[in-house]
Amino acid sequence: MNEKDVREAVKQIRHALARSPLAADTAEGIHTFWLKWAEPRPHWTVTEKALLKLERKGEVERVRLEGGREMWRKATKS
């Protein structure tokens, strides 16, 4: 997996959440609709890896839904 693509995804996710802090979507949705990719578009798992990095830093969190789906959103501070 290309680390440059992961870094770009991290940057774009941060920017998207700064613009729309209440936004939430699946990793695939974020990859497809939030991020601007040059063609050929990398596989959506690049975005998943970026989300996992942001989760470790406490910037995003995942919400597990019924059926095993996961939504990602800006981390809520408790």
PDB file with one MODEL, atoms N, CA, C and O in Angstrom:
MODEL        1
ATOM      1  N   MET A   1       0.847  -1.181   0.000  1.00  0.00           N
ATOM      2  CA  MET A   1       0.000   0.000   0.000  1.00  0.00           C
ATOM      3  C   MET A   1       0.887   1.237   0.000  1.00  0.00           C
ATOM      4  O   MET A   1       1.901   1.281   0.696  1.00  0.00           O
ATOM      5  N   ASN A   2       0.513   2.219  -0.763  1.00  0.00           N
ATOM      6  CA  ASN A   2       1.285   3.436  -0.932  1.00  0.00           C
ATOM      7  C   ASN A   2       1.058   4.386   0.251  1.00  0.00           C
ATOM      8  O   ASN A   2      -0.048   4.894   0.441  1.00  0.00           O
ATOM      9  N   GLU A   3       2.096   4.619   1.032  1.00  0.00           N
ATOM     10  CA  GLU A   3       1.980   5.488   2.217  1.00  0.00           C
ATOM     11  C   GLU A   3       1.676   6.929   1.826  1.00  0.00           C
ATOM     12  O   GLU A   3       1.045   7.656   2.594  1.00  0.00           O
ATOM     13  N   LYS A   4       2.114   7.351   0.647  1.00  0.00           N
ATOM     14  CA  LYS A   4       1.799   8.708   0.185  1.00  0.00           C
ATOM     15  C   LYS A   4       0.286   8.869   0.037  1.00  0.00           C
ATOM     16  O   LYS A   4      -0.269   9.906   0.403  1.00  0.00           O
ATOM     17  N   ASP A   5      -0.379   7.845  -0.499  1.00  0.00           N
ATOM     18  CA  ASP A   5      -1.840   7.890  -0.623  1.00  0.00           C
ATOM     19  C   ASP A   5      -2.507   7.933   0.751  1.00  0.00           C
ATOM     20  O   ASP A   5      -3.500   8.636   0.936  1.00  0.00           O
ATOM     21  N   VAL A   6      -1.973   7.192   1.704  1.00  0.00           N
ATOM     22  CA  VAL A   6      -2.537   7.189   3.058  1.00  0.00           C
ATOM     23  C   VAL A   6      -2.389   8.579   3.680  1.00  0.00           C
ATOM     24  O   VAL A   6      -3.333   9.087   4.284  1.00  0.00           O
ATOM     25  N   ARG A   7      -1.224   9.192   3.540  1.00  0.00           N
ATOM     26  CA  ARG A   7      -1.011  10.542   4.081  1.00  0.00           C
ATOM     27  C   ARG A   7      -1.968  11.546   3.432  1.00  0.00           C
ATOM     28  O   ARG A   7      -2.500  12.426   4.109  1.00  0.00           O
ATOM     29  N   GLU A   8      -2.184  11.413   2.129  1.00  0.00           N
ATOM     30  CA  GLU A   8      -3.111  12.304   1.435  1.00  0.00           C
ATOM     31  C   GLU A   8      -4.537  12.097   1.946  1.00  0.00           C
ATOM     32  O   GLU A   8      -5.276  13.064   2.130  1.00  0.00           O
ATOM     33  N   ALA A   9      -4.923  10.854   2.172  1.00  0.00           N
ATOM     34  CA  ALA A   9      -6.258  10.569   2.702  1.00  0.00           C
ATOM     35  C   ALA A   9      -6.417  11.179   4.096  1.00  0.00           C
ATOM     36  O   ALA A   9      -7.459  11.765   4.391  1.00  0.00           O
ATOM     37  N   VAL A  10      -5.412  11.054   4.950  1.00  0.00           N
ATOM     38  CA  VAL A  10      -5.452  11.651   6.299  1.00  0.00           C
ATOM     39  C   VAL A  10      -5.690  13.154   6.181  1.00  0.00           C
ATOM     40  O   VAL A  10      -6.551  13.713   6.860  1.00  0.00           O
ATOM     41  N   LYS A  11      -4.927  13.789   5.320  1.00  0.00           N
ATOM     42  CA  LYS A  11      -5.036  15.241   5.126  1.00  0.00           C
ATOM     43  C   LYS A  11      -6.446  15.624   4.663  1.00  0.00           C
ATOM     44  O   LYS A  11      -7.046  16.556   5.199  1.00  0.00           O
ATOM     45  N   GLN A  12      -6.964  14.914   3.681  1.00  0.00           N
ATOM     46  CA  GLN A  12      -8.283  15.242   3.144  1.00  0.00           C
ATOM     47  C   GLN A  12      -9.411  14.946   4.139  1.00  0.00           C
ATOM     48  O   GLN A  12     -10.398  15.681   4.190  1.00  0.00           O
ATOM     49  N   ILE A  13      -9.272  13.888   4.918  1.00  0.00           N
ATOM     50  CA  ILE A  13     -10.285  13.579   5.943  1.00  0.00           C
ATOM     51  C   ILE A  13     -10.315  14.687   6.994  1.00  0.00           C
ATOM     52  O   ILE A  13     -11.388  15.135   7.396  1.00  0.00           O
ATOM     53  N   ARG A  14      -9.142  15.126   7.435  1.00  0.00           N
ATOM     54  CA  ARG A  14      -9.079  16.229   8.407  1.00  0.00           C
ATOM     55  C   ARG A  14      -9.756  17.478   7.848  1.00  0.00           C
ATOM     56  O   ARG A  14     -10.516  18.150   8.546  1.00  0.00           O
ATOM     57  N   HIS A  15      -9.474  17.776   6.596  1.00  0.00           N
ATOM     58  CA  HIS A  15     -10.056  18.957   5.960  1.00  0.00           C
ATOM     59  C   HIS A  15     -11.582  18.817   5.873  1.00  0.00           C
ATOM     60  O   HIS A  15     -12.305  19.766   6.177  1.00  0.00           O
ATOM     61  N   ALA A  16     -12.070  17.659   5.467  1.00  0.00           N
ATOM     62  CA  ALA A  16     -13.506  17.427   5.338  1.00  0.00           C
ATOM     63  C   ALA A  16     -14.203  17.570   6.691  1.00  0.00           C
ATOM     64  O   ALA A  16     -15.283  18.157   6.771  1.00  0.00           O
ATOM     65  N   LEU A  17     -13.599  17.042   7.745  1.00  0.00           N
ATOM     66  CA  LEU A  17     -14.211  17.134   9.067  1.00  0.00           C
ATOM     67  C   LEU A  17     -14.139  18.540   9.642  1.00  0.00           C
ATOM     68  O   LEU A  17     -14.991  18.925  10.443  1.00  0.00           O
ATOM     69  N   ALA A  18     -13.137  19.308   9.246  1.00  0.00           N
ATOM     70  CA  ALA A  18     -13.070  20.710   9.672  1.00  0.00           C
ATOM     71  C   ALA A  18     -14.204  21.507   9.025  1.00  0.00           C
ATOM     72  O   ALA A  18     -14.770  22.400   9.655  1.00  0.00           O
ATOM     73  N   ARG A  19     -14.537  21.191   7.780  1.00  0.00           N
ATOM     74  CA  ARG A  19     -15.629  21.858   7.073  1.00  0.00           C
ATOM     75  C   ARG A  19     -16.997  21.399   7.566  1.00  0.00           C
ATOM     76  O   ARG A  19     -17.927  22.198   7.672  1.00  0.00           O
ATOM     77  N   SER A  20     -17.113  20.103   7.868  1.00  0.00           N
ATOM     78  CA  SER A  20     -18.397  19.508   8.263  1.00  0.00           C
ATOM     79  C   SER A  20     -18.193  18.605   9.468  1.00  0.00           C
ATOM     80  O   SER A  20     -18.149  17.384   9.320  1.00  0.00           O
ATOM     81  N   PRO A  21     -18.068  19.183  10.662  1.00  0.00           N
ATOM     82  CA  PRO A  21     -17.714  18.397  11.849  1.00  0.00           C
ATOM     83  C   PRO A  21     -18.739  17.353  12.274  1.00  0.00           C
ATOM     84  O   PRO A  21     -18.410  16.471  13.068  1.00  0.00           O
ATOM     85  N   LEU A  22     -19.961  17.421  11.778  1.00  0.00           N
ATOM     86  CA  LEU A  22     -20.977  16.436  12.140  1.00  0.00           C
ATOM     87  C   LEU A  22     -21.119  15.332  11.094  1.00  0.00           C
ATOM     88  O   LEU A  22     -21.976  14.458  11.227  1.00  0.00           O
ATOM     89  N   ALA A  23     -20.294  15.368  10.068  1.00  0.00           N
ATOM     90  CA  ALA A  23     -20.371  14.370   8.999  1.00  0.00           C
ATOM     91  C   ALA A  23     -19.968  12.993   9.512  1.00  0.00           C
ATOM     92  O   ALA A  23     -19.132  12.871  10.408  1.00  0.00           O
ATOM     93  N   ALA A  24     -20.575  11.957   8.932  1.00  0.00           N
ATOM     94  CA  ALA A  24     -20.242  10.570   9.258  1.00  0.00           C
ATOM     95  C   ALA A  24     -20.525   9.726   8.029  1.00  0.00           C
ATOM     96  O   ALA A  24     -21.459  10.001   7.275  1.00  0.00           O
ATOM     97  N   ASP A  25     -19.710   8.692   7.832  1.00  0.00           N
ATOM     98  CA  ASP A  25     -19.893   7.816   6.674  1.00  0.00           C
ATOM     99  C   ASP A  25     -19.076   6.552   6.888  1.00  0.00           C
ATOM    100  O   ASP A  25     -18.264   6.461   7.809  1.00  0.00           O
ATOM    101  N   THR A  26     -19.311   5.583   6.019  1.00  0.00           N
ATOM    102  CA  THR A  26     -18.490   4.371   6.029  1.00  0.00           C
ATOM    103  C   THR A  26     -17.129   4.697   5.407  1.00  0.00           C
ATOM    104  O   THR A  26     -16.972   5.732   4.759  1.00  0.00           O
ATOM    105  N   ALA A  27     -16.173   3.834   5.600  1.00  0.00           N
ATOM    106  CA  ALA A  27     -14.859   4.039   4.976  1.00  0.00           C
ATOM    107  C   ALA A  27     -14.993   4.116   3.461  1.00  0.00           C
ATOM    108  O   ALA A  27     -14.351   4.947   2.818  1.00  0.00           O
ATOM    109  N   GLU A  28     -15.828   3.249   2.890  1.00  0.00           N
ATOM    110  CA  GLU A  28     -16.029   3.254   1.445  1.00  0.00           C
ATOM    111  C   GLU A  28     -16.689   4.555   0.993  1.00  0.00           C
ATOM    112  O   GLU A  28     -16.324   5.113  -0.042  1.00  0.00           O
ATOM    113  N   GLY A  29     -17.656   5.036   1.765  1.00  0.00           N
ATOM    114  CA  GLY A  29     -18.318   6.296   1.439  1.00  0.00           C
ATOM    115  C   GLY A  29     -17.375   7.477   1.528  1.00  0.00           C
ATOM    116  O   GLY A  29     -17.388   8.356   0.666  1.00  0.00           O
ATOM    117  N   ILE A  30     -16.560   7.501   2.567  1.00  0.00           N
ATOM    118  CA  ILE A  30     -15.570   8.571   2.712  1.00  0.00           C
ATOM    119  C   ILE A  30     -14.624   8.543   1.523  1.00  0.00           C
ATOM    120  O   ILE A  30     -14.328   9.586   0.939  1.00  0.00           O
ATOM    121  N   HIS A  31     -14.154   7.374   1.166  1.00  0.00           N
ATOM    122  CA  HIS A  31     -13.226   7.218   0.047  1.00  0.00           C
ATOM    123  C   HIS A  31     -13.851   7.719  -1.260  1.00  0.00           C
ATOM    124  O   HIS A  31     -13.200   8.397  -2.055  1.00  0.00           O
ATOM    125  N   THR A  32     -15.115   7.374  -1.464  1.00  0.00           N
ATOM    126  CA  THR A  32     -15.777   7.679  -2.730  1.00  0.00           C
ATOM    127  C   THR A  32     -16.275   9.119  -2.807  1.00  0.00           C
ATOM    128  O   THR A  32     -16.122   9.768  -3.842  1.00  0.00           O
ATOM    129  N   PHE A  33     -16.868   9.626  -1.729  1.00  0.00           N
ATOM    130  CA  PHE A  33     -17.557  10.904  -1.805  1.00  0.00           C
ATOM    131  C   PHE A  33     -16.843  12.077  -1.138  1.00  0.00           C
ATOM    132  O   PHE A  33     -17.066  13.225  -1.521  1.00  0.00           O
ATOM    133  N   TRP A  34     -16.001  11.815  -0.161  1.00  0.00           N
ATOM    134  CA  TRP A  34     -15.337  12.907   0.548  1.00  0.00           C
ATOM    135  C   TRP A  34     -14.006  13.285  -0.085  1.00  0.00           C
ATOM    136  O   TRP A  34     -13.631  14.458  -0.099  1.00  0.00           O
ATOM    137  N   LEU A  35     -13.295  12.298  -0.605  1.00  0.00           N
ATOM    138  CA  LEU A  35     -11.913  12.517  -1.030  1.00  0.00           C
ATOM    139  C   LEU A  35     -11.808  12.677  -2.541  1.00  0.00           C
ATOM    140  O   LEU A  35     -12.500  12.002  -3.303  1.00  0.00           O
ATOM    141  N   LYS A  36     -10.944  13.568  -2.949  1.00  0.00           N
ATOM    142  CA  LYS A  36     -10.686  13.805  -4.373  1.00  0.00           C
ATOM    143  C   LYS A  36      -9.416  13.049  -4.745  1.00  0.00           C
ATOM    144  O   LYS A  36      -8.334  13.332  -4.231  1.00  0.00           O
ATOM    145  N   TRP A  37      -9.566  12.095  -5.634  1.00  0.00           N
ATOM    146  CA  TRP A  37      -8.435  11.268  -6.043  1.00  0.00           C
ATOM    147  C   TRP A  37      -8.131  11.484  -7.520  1.00  0.00           C
ATOM    148  O   TRP A  37      -9.035  11.663  -8.336  1.00  0.00           O
ATOM    149  N   ALA A  38      -6.853  11.464  -7.844  1.00  0.00           N
ATOM    150  CA  ALA A  38      -6.447  11.427  -9.243  1.00  0.00           C
ATOM    151  C   ALA A  38      -6.683  10.008  -9.743  1.00  0.00           C
ATOM    152  O   ALA A  38      -6.627   9.051  -8.970  1.00  0.00           O
ATOM    153  N   GLU A  39      -6.942   9.880 -11.015  1.00  0.00           N
ATOM    154  CA  GLU A  39      -7.112   8.543 -11.599  1.00  0.00           C
ATOM    155  C   GLU A  39      -5.743   7.960 -11.910  1.00  0.00           C
ATOM    156  O   GLU A  39      -4.864   8.707 -12.340  1.00  0.00           O
ATOM    157  N   PRO A  40      -5.519   6.699 -11.719  1.00  0.00           N
ATOM    158  CA  PRO A  40      -6.480   5.747 -11.186  1.00  0.00           C
ATOM    159  C   PRO A  40      -6.618   5.906  -9.667  1.00  0.00           C
ATOM    160  O   PRO A  40      -5.637   6.110  -8.952  1.00  0.00           O
ATOM    161  N   ARG A  41      -7.833   5.809  -9.213  1.00  0.00           N
ATOM    162  CA  ARG A  41      -8.162   5.944  -7.790  1.00  0.00           C
ATOM    163  C   ARG A  41      -7.578   4.749  -7.026  1.00  0.00           C
ATOM    164  O   ARG A  41      -7.722   3.607  -7.463  1.00  0.00           O
ATOM    165  N   PRO A  42      -6.922   5.005  -5.888  1.00  0.00           N
ATOM    166  CA  PRO A  42      -6.441   3.866  -5.091  1.00  0.00           C
ATOM    167  C   PRO A  42      -7.602   3.079  -4.495  1.00  0.00           C
ATOM    168  O   PRO A  42      -8.727   3.575  -4.439  1.00  0.00           O
ATOM    169  N   HIS A  43      -7.337   1.880  -4.059  1.00  0.00           N
ATOM    170  CA  HIS A  43      -8.353   1.035  -3.430  1.00  0.00           C
ATOM    171  C   HIS A  43      -8.842   1.702  -2.145  1.00  0.00           C
ATOM    172  O   HIS A  43      -8.084   2.407  -1.479  1.00  0.00           O
ATOM    173  N   TRP A  44     -10.105   1.478  -1.800  1.00  0.00           N
ATOM    174  CA  TRP A  44     -10.698   2.126  -0.629  1.00  0.00           C
ATOM    175  C   TRP A  44      -9.994   1.769   0.673  1.00  0.00           C
ATOM    176  O   TRP A  44     -10.152   2.483   1.663  1.00  0.00           O
ATOM    177  N   THR A  45      -9.226   0.691   0.703  1.00  0.00           N
ATOM    178  CA  THR A  45      -8.520   0.319   1.932  1.00  0.00           C
ATOM    179  C   THR A  45      -7.450   1.347   2.305  1.00  0.00           C
ATOM    180  O   THR A  45      -7.008   1.380   3.453  1.00  0.00           O
ATOM    181  N   VAL A  46      -7.029   2.183   1.359  1.00  0.00           N
ATOM    182  CA  VAL A  46      -6.123   3.300   1.676  1.00  0.00           C
ATOM    183  C   VAL A  46      -6.825   4.231   2.660  1.00  0.00           C
ATOM    184  O   VAL A  46      -6.228   4.668   3.644  1.00  0.00           O
ATOM    185  N   THR A  47      -8.076   4.527   2.395  1.00  0.00           N
ATOM    186  CA  THR A  47      -8.854   5.392   3.279  1.00  0.00           C
ATOM    187  C   THR A  47      -9.093   4.709   4.621  1.00  0.00           C
ATOM    188  O   THR A  47      -9.051   5.361   5.664  1.00  0.00           O
ATOM    189  N   GLU A  48      -9.340   3.416   4.602  1.00  0.00           N
ATOM    190  CA  GLU A  48      -9.519   2.676   5.851  1.00  0.00           C
ATOM    191  C   GLU A  48      -8.260   2.775   6.716  1.00  0.00           C
ATOM    192  O   GLU A  48      -8.350   2.978   7.926  1.00  0.00           O
ATOM    193  N   LYS A  49      -7.105   2.633   6.101  1.00  0.00           N
ATOM    194  CA  LYS A  49      -5.842   2.739   6.853  1.00  0.00           C
ATOM    195  C   LYS A  49      -5.666   4.155   7.414  1.00  0.00           C
ATOM    196  O   LYS A  49      -5.203   4.325   8.541  1.00  0.00           O
ATOM    197  N   ALA A  50      -6.033   5.156   6.632  1.00  0.00           N
ATOM    198  CA  ALA A  50      -5.951   6.540   7.113  1.00  0.00           C
ATOM    199  C   ALA A  50      -6.881   6.748   8.309  1.00  0.00           C
ATOM    200  O   ALA A  50      -6.506   7.399   9.284  1.00  0.00           O
ATOM    201  N   LEU A  51      -8.086   6.199   8.232  1.00  0.00           N
ATOM    202  CA  LEU A  51      -9.028   6.308   9.352  1.00  0.00           C
ATOM    203  C   LEU A  51      -8.493   5.631  10.608  1.00  0.00           C
ATOM    204  O   LEU A  51      -8.662   6.147  11.713  1.00  0.00           O
ATOM    205  N   LEU A  52      -7.857   4.495  10.448  1.00  0.00           N
ATOM    206  CA  LEU A  52      -7.277   3.803  11.609  1.00  0.00           C
ATOM    207  C   LEU A  52      -6.171   4.637  12.239  1.00  0.00           C
ATOM    208  O   LEU A  52      -6.048   4.675  13.463  1.00  0.00           O
ATOM    209  N   LYS A  53      -5.362   5.307  11.418  1.00  0.00           N
ATOM    210  CA  LYS A  53      -4.320   6.200  11.953  1.00  0.00           C
ATOM    211  C   LYS A  53      -4.951   7.346  12.736  1.00  0.00           C
ATOM    212  O   LYS A  53      -4.508   7.677  13.836  1.00  0.00           O
ATOM    213  N   LEU A  54      -5.993   7.949  12.157  1.00  0.00           N
ATOM    214  CA  LEU A  54      -6.672   9.053  12.836  1.00  0.00           C
ATOM    215  C   LEU A  54      -7.369   8.591  14.107  1.00  0.00           C
ATOM    216  O   LEU A  54      -7.446   9.340  15.081  1.00  0.00           O
ATOM    217  N   GLU A  55      -7.873   7.371  14.104  1.00  0.00           N
ATOM    218  CA  GLU A  55      -8.497   6.818  15.308  1.00  0.00           C
ATOM    219  C   GLU A  55      -7.460   6.655  16.415  1.00  0.00           C
ATOM    220  O   GLU A  55      -7.733   6.991  17.567  1.00  0.00           O
ATOM    221  N   ARG A  56      -6.294   6.152  16.090  1.00  0.00           N
ATOM    222  CA  ARG A  56      -5.232   5.993  17.100  1.00  0.00           C
ATOM    223  C   ARG A  56      -4.827   7.332  17.700  1.00  0.00           C
ATOM    224  O   ARG A  56      -4.426   7.395  18.862  1.00  0.00           O
ATOM    225  N   LYS A  57      -4.929   8.410  16.913  1.00  0.00           N
ATOM    226  CA  LYS A  57      -4.583   9.749  17.398  1.00  0.00           C
ATOM    227  C   LYS A  57      -5.746  10.421  18.120  1.00  0.00           C
ATOM    228  O   LYS A  57      -5.602  11.526  18.642  1.00  0.00           O
ATOM    229  N   GLY A  58      -6.903   9.751  18.150  1.00  0.00           N
ATOM    230  CA  GLY A  58      -8.058  10.305  18.833  1.00  0.00           C
ATOM    231  C   GLY A  58      -8.818  11.357  18.035  1.00  0.00           C
ATOM    232  O   GLY A  58      -9.608  12.111  18.602  1.00  0.00           O
ATOM    233  N   GLU A  59      -8.588  11.415  16.729  1.00  0.00           N
ATOM    234  CA  GLU A  59      -9.234  12.434  15.901  1.00  0.00           C
ATOM    235  C   GLU A  59     -10.569  11.975  15.317  1.00  0.00           C
ATOM    236  O   GLU A  59     -11.454  12.795  15.078  1.00  0.00           O
ATOM    237  N   VAL A  60     -10.717  10.676  15.089  1.00  0.00           N
ATOM    238  CA  VAL A  60     -11.977  10.121  14.594  1.00  0.00           C
ATOM    239  C   VAL A  60     -12.344   8.923  15.454  1.00  0.00           C
ATOM    240  O   VAL A  60     -11.518   8.373  16.183  1.00  0.00           O
ATOM    241  N   GLU A  61     -13.601   8.540  15.347  1.00  0.00           N
ATOM    242  CA  GLU A  61     -14.054   7.344  16.044  1.00  0.00           C
ATOM    243  C   GLU A  61     -14.989   6.581  15.127  1.00  0.00           C
ATOM    244  O   GLU A  61     -15.607   7.148  14.226  1.00  0.00           O
ATOM    245  N   ARG A  62     -15.078   5.286  15.376  1.00  0.00           N
ATOM    246  CA  ARG A  62     -16.009   4.475  14.600  1.00  0.00           C
ATOM    247  C   ARG A  62     -17.204   4.126  15.468  1.00  0.00           C
ATOM    248  O   ARG A  62     -17.096   3.938  16.680  1.00  0.00           O
ATOM    249  N   VAL A  63     -18.333   4.046  14.809  1.00  0.00           N
ATOM    250  CA  VAL A  63     -19.581   3.661  15.449  1.00  0.00           C
ATOM    251  C   VAL A  63     -20.015   2.379  14.757  1.00  0.00           C
ATOM    252  O   VAL A  63     -20.243   2.355  13.547  1.00  0.00           O
ATOM    253  N   ARG A  64     -20.125   1.319  15.538  1.00  0.00           N
ATOM    254  CA  ARG A  64     -20.524   0.028  14.964  1.00  0.00           C
ATOM    255  C   ARG A  64     -22.053  -0.031  14.870  1.00  0.00           C
ATOM    256  O   ARG A  64     -22.769   0.245  15.834  1.00  0.00           O
ATOM    257  N   LEU A  65     -22.519  -0.396  13.694  1.00  0.00           N
ATOM    258  CA  LEU A  65     -23.943  -0.488  13.422  1.00  0.00           C
ATOM    259  C   LEU A  65     -24.367  -1.946  13.360  1.00  0.00           C
ATOM    260  O   LEU A  65     -23.528  -2.841  13.265  1.00  0.00           O
ATOM    261  N   GLU A  66     -25.662  -2.178  13.412  1.00  0.00           N
ATOM    262  CA  GLU A  66     -26.169  -3.538  13.250  1.00  0.00           C
ATOM    263  C   GLU A  66     -25.717  -4.075  11.896  1.00  0.00           C
ATOM    264  O   GLU A  66     -25.572  -3.322  10.932  1.00  0.00           O
ATOM    265  N   GLY A  67     -25.500  -5.373  11.838  1.00  0.00           N
ATOM    266  CA  GLY A  67     -25.086  -5.994  10.590  1.00  0.00           C
ATOM    267  C   GLY A  67     -23.594  -5.903  10.332  1.00  0.00           C
ATOM    268  O   GLY A  67     -23.129  -6.276   9.255  1.00  0.00           O
ATOM    269  N   GLY A  68     -22.833  -5.411  11.311  1.00  0.00           N
ATOM    270  CA  GLY A  68     -21.387  -5.365  11.173  1.00  0.00           C
ATOM    271  C   GLY A  68     -20.832  -4.153  10.445  1.00  0.00           C
ATOM    272  O   GLY A  68     -19.617  -4.060  10.268  1.00  0.00           O
ATOM    273  N   ARG A  69     -21.671  -3.227  10.020  1.00  0.00           N
ATOM    274  CA  ARG A  69     -21.191  -2.025   9.337  1.00  0.00           C
ATOM    275  C   ARG A  69     -20.591  -1.061  10.358  1.00  0.00           C
ATOM    276  O   ARG A  69     -20.932  -1.091  11.541  1.00  0.00           O
ATOM    277  N   GLU A  70     -19.697  -0.213   9.877  1.00  0.00           N
ATOM    278  CA  GLU A  70     -19.070   0.800  10.724  1.00  0.00           C
ATOM    279  C   GLU A  70     -19.177   2.160  10.053  1.00  0.00           C
ATOM    280  O   GLU A  70     -18.945   2.307   8.853  1.00  0.00           O
ATOM    281  N   MET A  71     -19.532   3.142  10.857  1.00  0.00           N
ATOM    282  CA  MET A  71     -19.541   4.533  10.415  1.00  0.00           C
ATOM    283  C   MET A  71     -18.390   5.228  11.121  1.00  0.00           C
ATOM    284  O   MET A  71     -18.057   4.908  12.262  1.00  0.00           O
ATOM    285  N   TRP A  72     -17.797   6.172  10.435  1.00  0.00           N
ATOM    286  CA  TRP A  72     -16.699   6.955  10.988  1.00  0.00           C
ATOM    287  C   TRP A  72     -17.143   8.396  11.121  1.00  0.00           C
ATOM    288  O   TRP A  72     -17.861   8.915  10.267  1.00  0.00           O
ATOM    289  N   ARG A  73     -16.707   9.050  12.208  1.00  0.00           N
ATOM    290  CA  ARG A  73     -17.038  10.454  12.442  1.00  0.00           C
ATOM    291  C   ARG A  73     -15.923  11.090  13.260  1.00  0.00           C
ATOM    292  O   ARG A  73     -15.031  10.414  13.773  1.00  0.00           O
ATOM    293  N   LYS A  74     -16.004  12.414  13.363  1.00  0.00           N
ATOM    294  CA  LYS A  74     -15.059  13.134  14.207  1.00  0.00           C
ATOM    295  C   LYS A  74     -15.227  12.647  15.629  1.00  0.00           C
ATOM    296  O   LYS A  74     -16.353  12.451  16.086  1.00  0.00           O
ATOM    297  N   ALA A  75     -14.124  12.448  16.340  1.00  0.00           N
ATOM    298  CA  ALA A  75     -14.183  11.942  17.713  1.00  0.00           C
ATOM    299  C   ALA A  75     -14.913  12.933  18.605  1.00  0.00           C
ATOM    300  O   ALA A  75     -14.713  14.146  18.529  1.00  0.00           O
ATOM    301  N   THR A  76     -15.763  12.373  19.449  1.00  0.00           N
ATOM    302  CA  THR A  76     -16.431  13.206  20.444  1.00  0.00           C
ATOM    303  C   THR A  76     -15.563  13.188  21.695  1.00  0.00           C
ATOM    304  O   THR A  76     -15.070  12.143  22.118  1.00  0.00           O
ATOM    305  N   LYS A  77     -15.396  14.328  22.253  1.00  0.00           N
ATOM    306  CA  LYS A  77     -14.574  14.429  23.479  1.00  0.00           C
ATOM    307  C   LYS A  77     -15.483  14.195  24.677  1.00  0.00           C
ATOM    308  O   LYS A  77     -16.527  14.833  24.808  1.00  0.00           O
ATOM    309  N   SER A  78     -15.080  13.274  25.551  1.00  0.00           N
ATOM    310  CA  SER A  78     -15.912  13.007  26.729  1.00  0.00           C
ATOM    311  C   SER A  78     -15.315  13.592  27.973  1.00  0.00           C
ATOM    312  O   SER A  78     -15.889  13.459  29.054  1.00  0.00           O
TER     313      SER A  78
ENDMDL
END
